[in-house]
């Protein structure tokens, strides 16, 4: 698991999930990690937010707000 701050975040559309509308974002972190994240709200993350993340080979980077509170995606 990595930890870094959000360097940039850009909206990248929406999609309908089994629990309702999901917002998709392209994200880049200060440590160079980049990927796609999804959220139930359109303002979940902001530039400068500290996040913990995992990278799964062959999949996009997954993020969540870090440390306290530790929230799921």
Secondary structure, 3 states (H helix, E strand, C coil): CEEEEEEEEEEEEEEEECCEEEEEEEEEECCCCEEEEEECCCCCCCCCCEEEEEECCCCCEEEEECCCCCCCC
